[in-house]
Amino acid sequence: MPKVIFLVDMNAFFISCEMTRNDSLIGVPAAVAGDPKKRSGIILAANYEARSHGVRTAMVFHDALKRCPGLILVPPDHHFYQQKSQEVMDLLAGFTPILEQNSIDEAWLDMTGGEGLFGNPGQAAKHIMEEIKNRLGLWCSIGIAENKFLAKMAAEMKKPLGITELRESDIPIKLWPLPVKDMYGIGAKTAEKLGRMGIKTIGDLAKFDINLLSGALGEGGRVIHRHANGIDPCAVVARTTDDIKSIGRSTTLPEDVSDIEKARRVLMELADDIGMTARSHGKKGRTVHITLKYSDFRVVTRQATIPETFTTRDIYQAGYSLLEQNWSRSHPVRLIGISLSGFHGQSAADQLSLFDLKEITVTNDKNERIDNAMDKIRSRHGTGKITFAALVGKEKDGH
């Protein structure tokens, strides 16, 4: 029996969450941004009215206002977004127990064999979309395919409120004519390199000699070649709280970044999200791990051990130290990721001890009290009411 895989992708998630509790944001250009009052930071999510003016995720605040002077900006409330994300995942879990959350705003569902309960895949997707819209007030797009990669590509093809089926037989018609830069996992620099090799479309990539491709791009070349041909052997893996081995967040940047200050702001947001998630599950970890994907498709991973923690400050400081050690302006970054692991006595071999880094001082008890107090305030009043004074200070000097 062919697999039936859904990728449910929430549309403009952060700002859509805000729109569920603030009607004045509906129908006007609006975005969630780092610090609207101080006019600093980056755009974290923009609604479709703002996107029509060219406002994009990870765009610097000032650039967004130049493109859309009437843009309404809302401070981020990550506790609220995490809460809404959990509501989405709980709703999706009612359709299948085989659910793999890929990020705060998207998840794969293995819907194989569900026809008797929910109808054919198109009917099931429409049911899911309507449930999310009617019960939670949120919009989503859904990709339907026989594997995770194709489902992800399908979900991107029609937004917002789109349902797209992409079967293996559809690949030559729906996938191959697309520009290679539109393929999931390919950034601007890689697209440029592929262009110099005569690869302009996903179809060109699928038909290109795999040995020449791997010679130019290494293992990453083999991966994108398989994907271009619609091949992805990775299964949807259901996860429960007890099964959690790591808590991670990553983001693909809309453009290659060579300025560490921009990367630091992104890392700070990711670390804050991880800290809140770890505390909500009572998961203290000993290992902080960062991932950097460069514009040439090369991936670097680094990790460090710290005393057991789930505080945002400790996670961020450890991650930023690793970022600084592996940063080079001559190697622009396309993706940034950070994770916390080493829960419940898990060991981690060959790790760099952060005790060797003199600038980092871990004060777990104090930081836990601060985070717990902040979580309570955020739960009642929103993230915009409180932030980390020390991190705001660091934002000014770039550390």
HELIX and SHEET records of a PDB file:
HELIX    1   1 PHE A   13  MET A   19  1                                   7    
HELIX    2   2 ASP A   23  LEU A   25  5                                   3    
HELIX    3   3 TYR A   48  ARG A   51  1                                   4    
HELIX    4   4 PHE A   61  ARG A   67  1                                   7    
HELIX    5   5 HIS A   78  ALA A   93  1                                  16    
HELIX    6   6 GLU A  115  PHE A  118  1                                   4    
HELIX    7   7 PRO A  121  LEU A  136  1                                  16    
HELIX    8   8 LYS A  148  GLU A  156  1                                   9    
HELIX    9   9 GLU A  168  ASP A  170  5                                   3    
HELIX   10  10 ILE A  171  LEU A  175  3                                   5    
HELIX   11  11 VAL A  180  ASP A  182  5                                   3    
HELIX   12  12 ALA A  188  ARG A  196  1                                   9    
HELIX   13  13 ILE A  202  LYS A  207  1                                   6    
HELIX   14  14 ILE A  210  LEU A  217  1                                   8    
HELIX   15  15 GLU A  219  ALA A  228  1                                  10    
HELIX   16  16 THR A  241  ASP A  243  5                                   3    
HELIX   17  17 ILE A  260  HIS A  281  1                                  22    
HELIX   18  18 THR A  312  GLN A  325  1                                  14    
HELIX   19  19 LEU A  354  ASP A  356  5                                   3    
HELIX   20  20 ASN A  364  HIS A  381  1                                  18    
HELIX   21  21 THR A  383  LYS A  385  5                                   3    
HELIX   22  22 ALA A  389  ASP A  397  1                                   9    
SHEET    1   A 5 LEU A  99  SER A 103  0                                        
SHEET    2   A 5 GLU A 106  ASP A 110 -1                                        
SHEET    3   A 5 ILE A   5  MET A  10 -1                                        
SHEET    4   A 5 CYS A 140  ALA A 145 -1                                        
SHEET    5   A 5 ILE A 163  LEU A 166  1                                        
SHEET    1   B 3 SER A  40  ALA A  46  0                                        
SHEET    2   B 3 ALA A  30  ASP A  35 -1                                        
SHEET    3   B 3 ILE A  72  VAL A  74  1                                        
SHEET    1   C 5 SER A 246  VAL A 257  0                                        
SHEET    2   C 5 VAL A 333  SER A 341 -1                                        
SHEET    3   C 5 GLY A 285  TYR A 294 -1                                        
SHEET    4   C 5 VAL A 299  THR A 309 -1                                        
SHEET    5   C 5 LEU A 352  SER A 353  1                                        
END                                                                             
